[in-house]
Amino acid sequence: MMKIELLAGKKGFEAFARIVGFSEEEMEERRALLEQSYMPFKVTEYYARLIAEQTEPYRTQMINVVLPPPGAKPFQGRFDPYGNRSYRQDDTSFLQHKYKKTLLLHIDDYCIANCQFCYKVNEIRHEEHEHKKINDKLQMALQYLEKHPHVDNILLTGGDPASFRKTAELNELLGALLDVPTVRLVRFATKGLAYYPERFLDEELLAFFRQVKDREGKQVSVISQFNHPGEFSEIAVKATRALQEAGVQVRGQPAIIRGVNETVDTLVELQRKFLDHQIISYYMTVFMPVRGVEQYALTLDEAFRNVAESKRNLGGLEKKGVLLTSHDFGKFEICGFYPNSRQPEKIVLKWHQAVAPQYLPDRLKELVPTLPEDILLLDYKPGEMYCLDHVFKHNGLPYIDERGEAADPVSEHHIMSL
């Protein structure tokens, strides 16, 4: 694997500014905005030079991936907006089992480069590698899987699992997990295809994937974090195709981010790129309420309208990704608004998947159904609701406050389940 050229810290920011052609005014504005973010600046030189090749609006949109954009912060977010630390196993803090069929294995907090809107800011910002060795984590994960045979898929996370410095180490980890008889799939999300696509042209890695391809009932899936059509460079497309030819399922899971890809034109082009390059549309997700960079957020109704309008300009296979909003309590599909998305008085939500019952507040289970087929019709205030906590609080449901603590308001707002 070739050495990654990174731009990080103060000097890295200054080098990035030179590469993308910041004026002095732009440089100072972005520096001040970066100081308000809790995510350290780090980007590959490759990505910086890719940005420099873009014309507007792509240039600014891609800059906004790695540097916070200007804009108002309409609310205060939190450091752990998906409740990651709340669901880790007490005796093995790197394991998380909040969905019945899926075990999350947290490798470390290292990423190839840092997206400023990442919901894992509380972990990534420390840039720490846990002292426990990878093999120790693997052995404990294997023991856990033996005791929980109903788990059939593993989600590797971090950080970015693709940032492993040694390919052999990554292959060993993936191989051991796939050797578990009850495990059908190992998947990992990575921004590496956009930030450092050469990582996936490593022949040692591709050879391993080809071996998995020949195994009955075993799969590796890569959740690509392509968030912008400008990220599909020639080498990124080549790396994506190499993975696919090696038998890896490559899926798309973009976040809808203000200043990056929220415009209808950009969303249309991004979804077309997925089809052009045989990337399976998994889902799209709204911005999670991350502390320090709240200017990235769109209201839920605006995000829905933009995605819906983009789909009116796409063919059937191009618009397969549903719009989700993720929360400590699980994932919800945003199905629509009543009477319509232009005059939203109520939001229509459908459970994509609730977390295990022991992690749901008792009063939430008393007030709303939690099965995947269940739909919620909740009161909505247009222009004011940027995340599910805002919706839940307004409807008198348990929610998580900006301190990351469980809250349970009293309200007489009407809640309807269908």
Secondary structure, 3 states (H helix, E strand, C coil): CCCCCEEEHHHHHHHHHHHHCCCHHHHHHHHHHHHHCCCCCEEEHHHHHHHHCCCCCHHHHHHHHHCCCCCCCCCCCECCCCCCHHHEECCEEEEEEEECCEEEEECCCCCCCCCCCCCCHHHHCCCCCCCCCHHHHHHHHHHHHHHCCCCCEEEEECCCHHHCCCHHHHHHHHHHHHCCCCCCEEEEEECHHHHCHHHHHCHHHHHHHHHHHCCCCCEEEEEECCCCHHHCCHHHHHHHHHHHHCCCEEEECCEECCCCCCCHHHHHHHHHHHHHCCCEECEEEECCCECCCHHHCCCHHHHHHHHHHHHCCCCHHHHCCEEEEEECCEEEEEEEEEEECCEEEEEEEEEEEECCHHHCCHHHHHHCCCCCCCEEEEECCCCCCCCHHHHHHHCCCCEECCCCCEECCCCCCCEEEC
